[in-house]
Amino acid sequence: MSLTDDLQLALRLAEVADSLTMQRFRASDLQVTAKPDLTPVTEADLAAESALRAVLAQERPNDLIVGEEEGGALTVPGRRWIIDPIDGTKNYVRGVPVWATLIALVEGPGDTTDPAVVGVVSAPALARRWWAARGQGAWCTSPGDAVPRRMQVSGITSLSDASFSYSDENGWETAGGADALAHLRGRIWRSRAYGDFWSHMLVAEGAVDISAEPALNPWDVAALIPIVEEAGGRMTSFGGSPALGGPGSAVATNGLLHADVLALFS
């Protein structure tokens, strides 16, 4: 299959997920339980991942699937679809519209540096979607767009002029980044907590220059990487290694600021 075919499939998967998740968003009888790590999971998370797995089983029967809710092996050879049915479940549960389905395709021999070659981020409660395939640019749609818009990261070259977005301060100390967060916030123009996937998509759009999170799972980050990079940016771990195979941290920038940001995290 070509990447164009895979991207079109990923976009169709996003439509399937959007239909299911929006049906239950803000439902008064939404069923919510706690996973072993005490994070919430809803009936919509489970239904969306199950539906996406069913489509992939039919359309790409030889591909492997890794999902937040049903698991799967990331470091195996071949093509792996990595799915987060709802990134931002806590927002979803509370009726906050900042949540999205993340869909990525990773190809390679099965090590932690295999690249994500397709990424789709769909946020139906915001009426926004972002997507990319390697070599085909990064694109988005938002309310009022007559046609998809190609994205490009910002041209900001100085930290003192930069806008930084993250989720919150949880996890930074555990990841050894508490000092880095303080140093970065002291050097930049402004910071805002847009949170989760949205921070990184705003980097791809050029609206924000830096985003970072200290603790992410593969399904949290895989779909974001090709979108940020096809928009001209960079996305790595705090130490500069590949974000997907790194220690769980991720920093995205417009590329021009990346070395300066990593220097603060070292």
Summary of the structure (lengths in Angstrom):
residues: 266
radius of gyration: 17.4
end to end distance: 40.5
largest distance: 51.0
contacts: 946
relative contact order: 0.13
helix: 34%
strand: 26%
